[in-house]
Amino acid sequence: MQNLSNDTSTIELYESIRQGDEQAFQALYSLYVNRVAHEVGRTIAMKEQTMEVVHDTFLTLWHSRATICSILNMEAYLVTIARRLSLNALKQTVRRTAIERKFALDHESELQQLPAEHDEELHYNWLNKAIDRLPPQQKRVYQLSRHDRKKYVEIAEEMQISRESVKKYLQIASDSIQKYLINNRDSIVSIFFIFLPLQYPLF
């Protein structure tokens, strides 16, 4: 691991971060990101999900920067956060996988009877109608995430909003779409679409 530069002490760096200095925080990030990523990678195999957890680890530190000067061992502190978030992410993945498997087993016959390819456009029209009903911000976030397959960080930068806002808009949009499909499509196709978000985890 790198060491802090000779002209910037740890105390000074922490104090700068406490006062909201983003450049100082970037310096700390560069110092520990590889160690944190290694720790997360021991639990989570997918690179994209690993980087999400790494990002959340440092985001947690940033949000609690008011007390950063009281941290005696920064590496141990970050590793502890990373382990907790990694386990939470793993549990969520396992839970969603179990839900998907149960759904597939419970509705195996219905899924086999889904419309043929030439009828799919009709059913996707229902999904598009639900998306079109979303408020502009929610609609844009949903399209960038689901259609363009962009990460939260990329969406946040493009729309100039926080990553937390991206997550909130995406969750609200998904809920709204599900409710619309439930209210307008009393068929197995509706149920199928409702579970589409489970195939594209939000975290």
HUCORQUI-V984142 format. One record per backbone hydrogen bond with DSSP energy under -1.0 kcal/mol. NH is the residue of the N-H (numbers start at 1). CO is the residue of the C=O. If there is no record, write none. Layout:
NH,CO ; NH,CO
This chain:
8,5 ; 13,9 ; 14,10 ; 15,11 ; 16,12 ; 17,13 ; 18,14 ; 19,15 ; 20,17 ; 21,16 ; 25,21 ; 26,22 ; 27,23 ; 28,24 ; 29,25 ; 30,26 ; 31,27 ; 32,28 ; 33,29 ; 36,32 ; 37,33 ; 38,34 ; 39,35 ; 40,36 ; 41,37 ; 43,40 ; 44,40 ; 50,46 ; 51,47 ; 52,48 ; 53,49 ; 54,50 ; 55,51 ; 56,52 ; 57,53 ; 58,54 ; 59,55 ; 60,56 ; 61,57 ; 62,58 ; 63,59 ; 64,60 ; 65,62 ; 67,64 ; 68,65 ; 70,67 ; 71,68 ; 77,73 ; 78,74 ; 79,75 ; 80,76 ; 81,77 ; 82,78 ; 83,79 ; 84,80 ; 85,81 ; 86,82 ; 87,83 ; 88,84 ; 89,85 ; 90,86 ; 91,87 ; 92,88 ; 93,89 ; 94,90 ; 95,91 ; 96,92 ; 97,93 ; 98,94 ; 99,95 ; 100,96 ; 101,97 ; 102,98 ; 103,99 ; 104,100 ; 105,101 ; 106,102 ; 107,103 ; 111,107 ; 112,108 ; 114,111 ; 119,116 ; 120,117 ; 123,119 ; 124,120 ; 125,121 ; 127,123 ; 128,124 ; 129,125 ; 130,126 ; 131,127 ; 132,128 ; 133,129 ; 134,131 ; 139,135 ; 140,136 ; 141,137 ; 142,138 ; 143,139 ; 144,140 ; 145,141 ; 146,142 ; 147,143 ; 148,143 ; 150,144 ; 155,151 ; 156,152 ; 157,153 ; 158,154 ; 159,155 ; 160,156 ; 161,156 ; 166,162 ; 167,163 ; 168,164 ; 169,165 ; 170,166 ; 171,167 ; 172,168 ; 173,169 ; 174,170 ; 175,171 ; 176,172 ; 177,173 ; 178,174 ; 179,175 ; 180,176 ; 181,177 ; 182,178 ; 183,179 ; 184,180 ; 185,181 ; 187,185 ; 191,187 ; 192,188 ; 193,189 ; 194,190 ; 195,191 ; 196,193 ; 198,195 ; 199,196 ; 200,197
